[in-house]
Amino acid sequence: MLRAEYTRKFTCLIFMVILLSTTAGRAEPEQAEPPYDLSRMEGFSWVLLQLKQDYVDPSRVRPAAMISRALEYIELRLNEVEIKLAAGRADVQVAGKSKSFNVGNPATVWEMNYNLQPIIAFIGENLESSSDPKDVEFAAIDGMLSTLDPHSNLLPPELFREMQLKTTGEFGGLGIRITVRKGVLTIISPLPNTPASRLGLKALDQIVRIGDQSTENMALDEAVSLLRGEPESKVAIWIMRQGWSEPHKYLITRKTIRVRSIVSKLMDHRIGYLQIQDFGRHTAGDMLRHLSDMKRKAKGLRGLIVDLRNNAGGLMKAAVQAADMFLERGIIVATVAYSEDSTEEQKIQKSREEKRAREDGVDRELPIVVLINSGSASASEILAGALKNLDRAVLMGEQTFGKGTVQILNDRVPDSVDGACLKLTVAEYLIPGDVSIQEVGVTPDIQLVPMVLDKDGIQAFSKRFRFREEDIPAHLKKHGTKKLLPAETIHYVFDEEKKAGQDKDDEPPLDDGGFKEDFEVRLARDLLLKVDSPKGSAMLDEAMGFLREVQKSEQKKLEVGMKKLGVDWSAGTTGEVQSDVSFKLSGEGVDDQGQALADKKASMRLEVTNRGSSPFYRLRAESKSKFGLFDRREFLFGRIDPGETKTWEVPIKIPRGTANRTDEVRFTFQCEGGQPPKPLETTISTQGFERPAFGFSWRAKDPKGNGDDLIQPGEKIELEIAVHNLGQGKAFKVKALLKNKAGKDLFLQAGKGRLVLNEIPAGQTARSSFHFNVRKDTKKKELPVELTIWDSDLGTTQVAKIKLPLFHESRKRASKVRTGLKIKRARAEIRAGADQKSPLVAFAKKGAVLLADRRLGKWYRIRGNKDSLGWINADLVKKVSARKAKPAGPGNLLAFHQFTPPSIHIDKTPNIVKDDTSLVLSGRVEDNDQDIRDVAVWVGNEKVYLQSGAREKNPRSVPFTVKVKLKPGPNFITIIAREGAKYSATKNFIITRPGGLDWKDDAEKLADGSDPSLILE
């Protein structure tokens, strides 16, 4: 049986941010944390104990696999760590230090723990100062748990706090849903009858300030933390609305607010619609209230639609209560756990708990249609499965996600991981009939398949990929469990609404999650109008004629749509037909070698000739490729008469950021009756652009301060960033973003924390400025910020942490001068401001005569061609006539960049390797201004090489040679060269090994063991 103290902690992990909490906004007293002793592995050992006590299936506990995966995760998450496992030993390298350890083949988890301890201690002793030791233990725990199932892991404190808030269903806050749009904190919608709605806040309002902090580029979770707080406490926010010239201040009193989990709508003909968005503590009560309101307005409902689409789950108790409203008897759900005597193939139950329907259901005679899809998971599947298997509803839509396991949340963790929470799978649940839906899901009675008839992107027959439990590595497998077949399948023509004039870079419209009448809802409504029985099986029988009429109608729409596309989709039976098939890539985006070119348009052209004596009917083809651009493309030919040739072209736009690569493509054919053409296999090569590489320099300017260009308390600062493209290729759409890491001491001005620099050719520089205010009473010596520079088209990104120096001493205002300065020394330093501690921005050549326009003590401000360049110390120059001086420029300055990434040079490699299973990769990493910290080579998610620059005679030139194993299909290889903890260079490329189309790799499906279902039951 599940322990009682855990049942209250069943919850749902859906990170939908609603600004509402009772605790997260409290100011915690600062206390010095004791040193973190990683070698004790307190958290790891505690997790092992919980696992031994509570895990659902002890047969899945494999200590040897656990220690291996724990080490793999540590290597994956920490840049400075490389671990090679072979023959029972682990060779560990940490920041240039190496040691070999015996890991053996542990038979018990305690033996595994003992063998892992010295490795963890060694890693902790040599960890870089910028790395958090807790990350090592969290990684080891998650790695170990990932061998069990994808839903067991140790939640870090910030994620656990979100889950706690979600569990209660009540929050203290403002009552607004928010998101970030183009870097600005934006209101999605205010909730009804909340402080936000009463004060008149609206959708698309921008929150530009919270208290004394700017929200410019603020992370969403940080904004949520500031807006949350105790009920009756106050928070000041500044709102900017379209049409306003300046922000308006709102002082809001937080209130206790209940999260909306139910949306309802009374439709025509007394059909009720009830959308359950998640299952929380108040869901059952809210359902009852919404049902009562609809009944009262309609004077009795004729039928009910329960919409569970994309409902990822929640409290199991809430799902049971919801099901019980419509049932009078039967087991709604059973939870079971298995004994240590179980095997993978045969499970022996050690505990079982059943939740049964009571005889006080409120709606036992109401016909119900339940809408489900692949996003319906966990608690949603409990409700849908119970109503279906107890013959109480008709299910319509898609196969559900297939998460049939129960997790507990245990927050009684050791002090070393205080605030975290163990999420552990402790049971499997069975829907009525003792049916396990794990990895299978619940099958709809009426399966709906949308068809898109768009010449530029046909999606009529190919099976759409839907991510489900079965696609997650290490999911619990159910031997012998099969998906059921739906009673009826309806293919319908999907008319996607197109937004005219919407730019591809525009953000999508805000979605408040309300009622939307789409095809599925209309079909469910119309079906309910055709039935009288409350039993699912009887409803299907009553509606079968109606459903077949719908299918005929949709088939006619399909044929009409095909005719508009020039395809004869008439029915017939294909006889014995001989055919010729050919493929060609064509269009302006194809070069003389037949390669597809990045940022160009091309066409996938498939041609079929009928060499037989009878026609093909409804002939179509579908492509298969590991490259999504070429995968699941549909080619429609319809009828092809004897001797006739038909072609179908699929237009494609090669994305600008596509890398050099060669991909296998297979075309498979289907027709109505008879034998279709044999599959055709080919390869498509794509030629990408050379990549840019970003260096940068920064300097502060204080035009409204004392003019010394130093950052001082109370000043308004323009932080100029010069972005240098040091790579081989042009940067197309460069953007820069500044994140404040200094809290209330730095206030980023609204709209001034994000820069658009656009194109920067190779070897060129672009400049622009961020704007911020410095708090008057700040005592800090530095203002930490994080700068991100990226090309949004090519994906090249550079991130750097910067500590802006603060100058507190009082200074006079700079005086105006006009004089020439002759440089007396070679490489004379020009600084950003009038102080030696200010950053270096340039070197002046000896003998150059520069023009100065300001003086402050021993410092002169130097003029550039268009603006001031920086400051130079009087000791480095001799005053001369201003007539002899020239503005500073390339002729009298030496090239200088403050931050330059390492450059990675790789010996030529092929795009496809046909005759080998491995490849020797070699090259060199060089850095002109800093020592190289390390060079790492990754193949997919596996680190296959790590070399510390400290081991080299010349740490600014590090050669590397590594033999990489190639799996069938595309291999994504990444080389990362680090100059510092946050400053690095990355080079990506793809090498294909033939045979990938039929080879399945679990690691491709999901990296790092994360949980895509976002479910906690």
QUIBELDA-V302826 format. One record per backbone hydrogen bond with DSSP energy under -1.0 kcal/mol. CO is the residue of the C=O (numbers start at 0). NH is the residue of the N-H. Records with the same first field share a line. If there is no record, write none. Layout:
BEGIN
CO = NH / NH
END
This chain:
BEGIN
2 = 5
5 = 8
6 = 9
11 = 13
13 = 15
17 = 19
18 = 173
20 = 228
22 = 25
35 = 37
36 = 39
37 = 40
40 = 44
41 = 45
42 = 46
43 = 47
44 = 48
45 = 49
46 = 50
47 = 51
48 = 52
49 = 53
50 = 54
55 = 337
56 = 59
57 = 60
61 = 65
62 = 66
63 = 67
64 = 68
65 = 69
66 = 70
67 = 71
68 = 72
69 = 73
70 = 74
71 = 75
72 = 76
73 = 77
77 = 80
79 = 94
81 = 92
83 = 90
85 = 88
87 = 102 / 103
88 = 85
89 = 100
90 = 83
91 = 98
92 = 81
93 = 96
96 = 93
98 = 91
100 = 89
107 = 111
108 = 112
109 = 113
110 = 114
111 = 115
112 = 116
115 = 119
116 = 120
117 = 121
118 = 122
119 = 123
120 = 124
121 = 125
127 = 130
131 = 134
132 = 136
133 = 137
134 = 138
135 = 139
136 = 140
137 = 141
138 = 142
139 = 143
140 = 144
141 = 145
143 = 146
144 = 147 / 148
148 = 151
152 = 422
154 = 420
155 = 159
156 = 160
157 = 161
158 = 162
159 = 163
160 = 164
161 = 165
162 = 166
163 = 167
164 = 168
168 = 258
170 = 256
171 = 20 / 228
172 = 254
173 = 195
174 = 190
175 = 18
176 = 187 / 188
178 = 185
180 = 183
182 = 216
183 = 180
184 = 206
185 = 178
186 = 203
188 = 176
193 = 197
194 = 198
195 = 200
201 = 204
204 = 186
205 = 239
207 = 214
208 = 237
209 = 212
212 = 209
214 = 217
218 = 222
219 = 223
220 = 224
221 = 225
222 = 226
223 = 227
229 = 232
232 = 253
234 = 251
235 = 210
236 = 249
237 = 207
238 = 247
239 = 205
240 = 243
247 = 238
249 = 236
251 = 234
253 = 231
254 = 172
256 = 170
260 = 276
262 = 274
264 = 272
267 = 270
269 = 301 / 302
270 = 266
271 = 304
272 = 264
273 = 306
274 = 262
278 = 314
279 = 282
281 = 285
282 = 286
283 = 287
284 = 288
285 = 289
286 = 290
287 = 291
288 = 292
289 = 293
290 = 294
291 = 295
292 = 296
293 = 297
294 = 298 / 299
302 = 271
303 = 368
304 = 273
305 = 370
306 = 275
307 = 310
310 = 376
312 = 278
314 = 318
315 = 319
316 = 320
317 = 321
318 = 322
319 = 323
322 = 325
324 = 362
329 = 356
332 = 354
333 = 429
334 = 352
335 = 427
336 = 349 / 350
338 = 341
345 = 342
347 = 338
350 = 336
352 = 334
354 = 331 / 332
366 = 303
367 = 393
368 = 305
369 = 395
370 = 307
371 = 397
372 = 375
375 = 400
376 = 379
377 = 381
378 = 382
379 = 383
380 = 384
381 = 385
382 = 386
383 = 387
384 = 388
385 = 389
386 = 391 / 392
387 = 390
393 = 369
394 = 444 / 445
395 = 371
396 = 447
400 = 468
401 = 438
403 = 428
405 = 425 / 426
407 = 423
409 = 421
410 = 412
413 = 416
414 = 417
416 = 419
420 = 154
421 = 409
422 = 152
423 = 407
424 = 55
426 = 405
427 = 335
429 = 333
430 = 434
434 = 430
436 = 439 / 440
441 = 399
444 = 486 / 487
445 = 396
446 = 489
448 = 491
450 = 493
451 = 458
453 = 456
458 = 451
467 = 470
468 = 471
471 = 474
477 = 480
487 = 446
489 = 448
491 = 450
498 = 501
502 = 505
515 = 517
517 = 521
518 = 522
519 = 523
520 = 524
521 = 525
522 = 526
523 = 527
524 = 528
526 = 529
534 = 538
535 = 539
536 = 540
537 = 541
538 = 542
542 = 546
543 = 547
544 = 548
545 = 549
546 = 550
547 = 551
548 = 552
549 = 553
550 = 554
551 = 555
552 = 556
553 = 557
554 = 558
555 = 559
556 = 560
557 = 561
558 = 562
559 = 563
560 = 564
561 = 566
562 = 565
567 = 638
577 = 610
579 = 608
581 = 606
583 = 604
585 = 602
586 = 589
588 = 596
590 = 593
594 = 590
595 = 686
596 = 599
599 = 653
600 = 588
601 = 651
602 = 585
603 = 649
604 = 583
605 = 647
606 = 581
607 = 645
608 = 579
609 = 642
615 = 639
616 = 671
618 = 636 / 637
619 = 669
620 = 634
621 = 667
622 = 631
623 = 665
626 = 629
632 = 622
634 = 620
637 = 618
639 = 615
640 = 643
643 = 609
645 = 607
647 = 605
649 = 603
651 = 601
653 = 598
654 = 657
660 = 685
662 = 683
664 = 681
665 = 623
666 = 679
667 = 621
669 = 619
671 = 573
679 = 666
681 = 664
683 = 662
684 = 595
685 = 660
686 = 597
690 = 727 / 728
692 = 725
694 = 723
695 = 898
696 = 721
698 = 719
700 = 717
701 = 704
705 = 813
707 = 833
710 = 806
711 = 714
714 = 773
716 = 771
717 = 700
718 = 769
719 = 698
720 = 767
721 = 696
722 = 765
723 = 694
724 = 762
730 = 759
732 = 791
733 = 756 / 757
734 = 789
735 = 754
736 = 787
738 = 785
741 = 744
742 = 745
744 = 774
746 = 772
748 = 751
751 = 770
752 = 737
754 = 735
757 = 733
759 = 730
760 = 763
763 = 724
765 = 722
767 = 720
769 = 718
770 = 748
771 = 716
772 = 746
774 = 777
780 = 805
782 = 803
783 = 740
784 = 801
785 = 738
786 = 799
787 = 736
788 = 797
789 = 734
790 = 794
795 = 790
797 = 788
799 = 786
801 = 784
803 = 782
814 = 854
818 = 851
819 = 879
820 = 849
821 = 877
822 = 846
827 = 843
829 = 840 / 841
830 = 870
832 = 834
834 = 837
838 = 831
841 = 829
842 = 893
843 = 827
844 = 847
847 = 822
848 = 885
849 = 820
850 = 862
851 = 818
852 = 816
853 = 860
854 = 814
855 = 858
857 = 873
858 = 855
859 = 871
860 = 852
861 = 868
862 = 887
866 = 863
869 = 861
870 = 830
871 = 859
872 = 875
873 = 876
875 = 823
877 = 821
879 = 819
880 = 883
888 = 891 / 892
891 = 844
898 = 695
902 = 925
904 = 923
910 = 991
916 = 965
918 = 963
920 = 961
921 = 906
922 = 959
923 = 904
924 = 957
925 = 902
932 = 948
933 = 977
934 = 946
935 = 975
936 = 943 / 944
937 = 973
938 = 941
941 = 938
944 = 936
946 = 934
947 = 950
948 = 951
953 = 956
954 = 931
955 = 926
957 = 924
959 = 922
961 = 920
963 = 918
968 = 992
970 = 990
971 = 939
972 = 988
973 = 937
974 = 986
975 = 935
976 = 984
977 = 932 / 933
982 = 978 / 979
984 = 976
986 = 974
988 = 972
990 = 970
991 = 912
992 = 968
1000 = 1003
1006 = 1009
1010 = 1013
END
